[in-house]
Amino acid sequence: MTQRLQFNYVPYPLWRRRWPGPIQQMMQPLWKAIYPVVEDTAPPTDAAAMADYLVRYGLLKAYSLQDLYICLRDSQPHIEDATTPPAATVEPALPARLPAQWEPMQAVIVNWPVMYPPLWDLHAQMVENITPAADVTITVPAPMWAHAVCLYLHHRGHIGADLMGKIRFMTLPTNDIWVRDYGPIIGYDQNGQRVAFDAIYDHIPEYPQTLDDHMPIHWAGQQGMPLIPVDLHTEGGNLWSDGAGTLIMTEQIFNENPGHDRASLERYLHTLFDYEKLIITPRLRLESTGHVDLILKLAAANHVLLSAPTSQSTGEELDQTAQLFERETNAAGKPYSVDFLPTPRLYFNWFTYPIRRSYTNALTVNGRVLVPVYKLPTDDTALRVYERAMPGYEIVPIDCAIGANGGGAVHCMTKDVPISL
C-alpha cells in the first residue's frame, strides 16, 4: 500500500464521463464489466431485478437468488419521497449561524453507493457507527434500492431492531456519493430556526452533476426547511465553522470564484452567515478538490488537528497552514492549540488520479468521532492523536482504503443535520 503507483477500483462514474465519441464507444463494454451501467439509467423496479443485481455483485453471498427475491419482496423499509418539486417556504431572518460539528446533531445524511458495489461495506460501517449516536437518512435514486440496502444492513447483524428504527430512506436521485460537497449547508437564523443554504455545485465539469446541484432543493423541500441560494461555486468540504464566529476555508474558494477578492467574498458571506472571522489556508497540491477537510479538523473552538507537513509533494502548503494556526486566534481571540496527524504518502491510481489520504476527513457526531483509516501503519498513530486531542469522545475507526480512491473519506461521504432548537 505504500507504492506510488497503484491500480485500485475507481469510485467515479467513468461511464458517464464526456469522452470523445470513439473512445466512449470503445470503453463502454469495459465500463459495463466493472460498473452497473444498466442500472444507472434503468434502476431495478421489482424484487427479481434487484435480487439479480445483488447476486451479480456478490453483495449477499449467503442468500440464494430465490431467497433474495422473497426477502426483498417482503421487506418494508420506511421510504420518503423527495423527488417532487418543493413548495415555497417562508423567508428566514439572515445572517445565520453555522453550528460547530460538536454541537447536537439530529441526523446524518448518507448517499448510498448503489453504482459502486465495492463501497457498500464502507457505507454500512458508517451507518452502523452513526446510528448509536444519531438518526441516519440514506438517500437512494429509486425505491427498490432501499429494500436492498435494508436487507444488506440487516444481514450484517451490527444494527439491532431498535437502531434500525433510526434509519430512514429517501428517494432522491443524485449523480454521485459526495453528499458533503453538494448537500445542504444548515444553520440557525436570527430566530433560531433551521435554514439550509444551496451553493452552486459543478466541481468536475467532465461529469454531469445537475442532480447533485439540485439535491438541497429537494431535500429542504421535503423537510419543509427554508432554502437560500448561495451565489458561489463551492462545496461543503471547503467550510469549517466553530459555531462561535470563525469560518475556515482554503484559497480554492478564489479559484472557483475568480470574480471575488478577499474583501468582496467577506462582504457577501456576511449577508449569509453570522461570523466575525474568516481564516483562509493554502490548498493542497496534486489534489483535485482543494477542500479544507483534507487539511485540518476542528477538535474544539480553539483546538485544531492538522495534517503534518511531512509530504514531499505538498509539504510547503502544509507547513504554511501549520504556521498560520500556530500564530492565529479564533473569533473569540483565543490562540489555537495544534496537534498533528500523520500525512500518508501520495500515490497515483491508474497513472492518472493523484490520491491523498487524510486523517482529518473525520465526522464528529454526538460524542463520537468516525476517523478514516487506510490499512496503513500510521492508522494507530492517528487514532492515538484523536484519543488525546478529544478526550470524552468515542473514537471509531472506519476503513476508507477503497473510498480514498475517489478523493475522500468519512467527512466527504456524510452530511450532518443539526437539531431543531
N, C-alpha and C positions, 0 to 999 in steps of 0.2 A: 504493500500500500504506500510505500514511500517513493516509488519510482515516479519520474517526472512525466512519463507518457503512459497513459492507461487507456483501456478500451472497455468502458463501462456503459451500462444501459443509460440512455438519454431520456429523461422525463420532460420532453418537449414535444409538441405536436408537429413533428417534422413533415408528416404527410400533408399538413395544411400550409406549409411554407410556400411563399411565392417564388418557386423555382422557374428558370427558363423552360419553355414548353417541352423540348426534347428530354431534358433532364427529369422533369416532372413525370413524363410518361415512362421513362426508363426506371425510375425509382419506385413507382407505385407498387409493383409486386413485392419489393423488399419491405416497404412500409407495412403492407398487409400481412407479411410474415411476422412482424415484430409487434405491431400495434393493432388494436381492434378498430381498424379504419371503417369497416362496415357499420359498426355500432355507433360511430361518431355521427353519421348522418341518419341512421335508422336505429334508434335505441330500442332495445328489447321491450315489447309491449305485453308479453304474456310469460307465464311461468316456464313454458317449454323453451322459448328462445333464451331466457335468462339462465336456465339450467345448462343449456348448451355452452353459453359463454363461460360459466364458472368451471365447467369440465375442461373446456378448451385451454384455459389458462391455469388449470391446476390449483384453483383457489380454495376448494373444499374437497380434498382428495379422499376423505373418509366417507364421502357420500357417493352413492351410485347416481346415475343420471335420473333414474326413476325416483329415488329418494329426494333428490334436489327438487324435482318438479313438484312433488307432494308438499314439501316444506315451504317452497316459495308460494305455491297456490294457497296454502292455508295461513300464511303469515299475515299479520295485521299491524304493521308499523304505523305510528302516528305521522301522517304526511300533511303538510300545509302547502298551499299553492301560492307562489309569489310571481306567477307568470302574467297575471292580469295587470294592466297599467294602473298605477295608484291614483287615488283621488287627491284633490288639492288639500293641503294642510295649513294650519294657522302659522303665520309668520312668527318666528321666535325673536326674543329680545337679545340681540348680539351686542358685544362680543361674547363668546362662550369660553368657559374654562375647560381645557382638556385635562382630564384626570390622569394621575400617575398610574402605572400598571399595578402598583402595590395597593391601590385603593380597592374597595369591594367590587367584585365583578359578578354580574348576573349570569353571563353565559360566554361561551367561546364559539365562534363560527369556524367550521372546518369544511372545505370543499373537497368532497371525496374524489380520489383519483381514478374515476371509472375508466379513463383512457390509458391508465398506467398500472396494470395488474401487479407488477413487482413492488409498487408503493403501498399496496393495501395494508401490509403488515405495519409499515411506518405510521400510517394514519390511524390504524387500530391502536397502536401503542399510545399515541397522543390522546385519543378519545378515552381509553381505559384509565389514563392517569389524570385527565381533567375532571371526569365525572365525580370522583370523590370530593371535589372542591367547587364545582360549578356545573350548570347545565351546559349541554352541547347542542348546537344546531348544525346538522350535517346537510349541506346543500348538494343536490343531485340534479342532473339535467332532465330526468323523466322519472315518473313514479316507480316503475318496476325496479330501478336501481336501489331504491330504499329497501325493498324486500330482500334483495341480495345482500346489502350491507348489514341489515339487521340479522340475517341468518349467519353471516360471517362473524359478526361480533359475538353472537350467542354461542357459536361453535367454539370459539377460542376460550370461553369459560372464565374470563377475567372480570366480567361485569355481572354482578348479581341482579336479580329481578328488581330490587329497589333502585339500583343505579341505572338500569335500562330505562326506567321511567323518566330519567333526567335527559334522555336523548330524544330529540325530535328531528324529523326530516323535513326539508323544504325543497319543493320543486322550483329550481331557479337556474336556468341554463346559463353557463359561462363558457369562456374559451379555455381557461386553464386553472391551475390549482393555487395560484399565489394570492390568496384572499387578503393577506396583509396589505398588499400593494394596491389592489383595486377596490377593496371593501370600504364600507363607510367609516369615516373618522368621527367618533362620537364624543360629544362633550355636554356640558351643562350650560344653559343660557342664563341670563341675569335673573330669571325667576326660578332657577333650579330645575328646569325641565330639560330632558334629554333632547338633543338635536344632532342630526347627522350631517356631515359635510361630504360633498362629492367632488373630488378633484378630477381633472382630465387625465385619463389613463390611456396611453398609447405608447408604451415603453419600448416595444420591439416592433418596428414597422414591417419587418418581414413576415409577421404573423397577424392574422385577423384578431382584433381584440375589442370589437364593438360590444359583444355580450359582456365582457369583463367591465368595460367602461360604464355600462348601464346597470350593473349589478346593484349599486347602492340605491338607485331609483326604485327598483322593485323591492329590495329588502326593506327600505324605510317605509314604502307604501304599505307593505304587508304588516309592518309593525305599527302603522299609524303615527310615525315619527316625522317631525318636520325635517325637510332636506334642503340644505343650502348648497347651490353650485359654487365651486371654487374655480376661479379663472386662472388656474395654474396647471401646468403639466408637471405632475409629481406623483409620488407613490407613498403609501403609508409606511413602508420600510425606511423612509428617509425622514422620520419625525419621531423624536422622543420628547415627552413632556414630564416634568416633575410634579405637575399639578399645582405648583405654587409660584408660577410666573416665569419659568425657564423653559424655552424650547431649544432643541438641538437638532441641527441638520448638517449635511455636508454641502460642499460647494457644487454638487451635482444640481442643485436647485437652479443655479445660474446657467449651467449647461443646457438644461431643458427649457429655460425661460430667458433667452438672451436679451429680451426687451427690458429686463429688470436689472437694476443695480441694487446694492445693499439698502440704500435709503428707500427706493420705491418698493422693494419687496417688503420691508418692515411696515411701511405705511399701509400696504394692502393687507398684510397679515393682521395688523391691529384692528382692521374693520371686522375680522372674522373671529379672532382668538383673543382672549383676555390674558395677556402675558406682558412681562416687563423686560425680559432679556432674551435675545436670540444669540446662540453660540453656533458658529459655523466652522466645521472642521474640514480638513482636506478629505478627498475621496481616495479610495484605493486605486492603484494602477492595475492593469490587466484584470479588470473585474467589470462585468457589464452593467451592474445595477447602479453603482455609486451610492449605495444606501448606508445610512449611519448605523443600522443594526448589525452590520458586518464588521464594525469597528469598535463599538462600545455598547455597554448596557448600564443603565442606571440601576444601582442596587438600592439607593435611597436618595433623598433630595440633594445631599452633598457627598455622595459616595458613588464613584464610577468605576466600572470594570472595563479595562481596555485590552485590546489585542496587543501583545508585547511587540515592540519594534525590532523583531529579530529576522524579519523576512528580507531576503536579498533583493527581491523584486519591488517591494513597496515599503521597505524599512524607513525611508526618509519621510513618507507621509505618516506612518505610524509614530515615528519619533516626534514629528511636529504636533501631532494630536496629543501625545503624552506631555510635551512641554506646555501646550495650551492649557490642559487641565491641571497641571501642577502649579500654574500661576493664576488660574481663573477662579472666579467665585460664581455662585448661583445668584438668582434674583434677590435672594434674602441677604446677600453679602457674605455668605459662608464659603470658605475655601473648600475645594474638593479633596476628599480622601481618595487616593488612586490605588487600585490593585490591578495587577497584570495577569492576563490569561495567556496560555501558550498560543502561538500562531503556527498552525500546521503549514507545511510547505505547499506551495502552489504546484499543481500538476495540470497537464493538458489532456483532455479527453478526446480521443479520435483525432489527434493532431490539431484540432480546431478550437475547442472550448476550454478557456482557462478556468480552472476550478479552484476557488478559495473556500476553505472550510473554517468557520469561525465559531468559537465557543460563546461569543456574545449574542448569538442569534437564539436567545432563550426566551421563554414565556413565563412571566410571574402571574399566578392566579390564585388568590385567596389562600395564601400561606404555603403554596407550592411553587417551585421553580423547575420547569421542564428544560433540561440542559441537553443540547445536542452532543452526541459522542460519535466517533467515526472509526471505531476499531483501531485506534492508534495508541501507542504508549503514553501519549500526552493526555489521554482521556482522564486518567486517575488524577493527574495534577490539576486539571481544570475543575474537576468535581471538588477537590480539596479546597481550591481557591473559593469556590462558591460557598462551601460549608463555613469557611472562616469569615467571608465577607457578608454573608446573610444568615447569621445565627437566628434560630427560631423558625426558619423556613425548612420545609422538607425538600431536599434536593433530589430530583428524579432524572436519571439518565435516559435519553431517548436515542435509539440507534438511527442516525441520519446518514449513514455512509452512502446509501443509494440516492437519497434525496438531494444530497450535496451536488450531485452531477447536474442538477437543474439550476444551481446557483444559490440555493438557500437551505434553510433547515426549519426548526420548530417555529421560530417567530414569523418567518415568511409564510408559513402554511396555516397560520391561525389568526383570528381577529377577535379581540376581546370586546365584550359589551358591558359597560358599567351598569351598576344597579340603578333603578329608578328611585330618586330621592323622595 
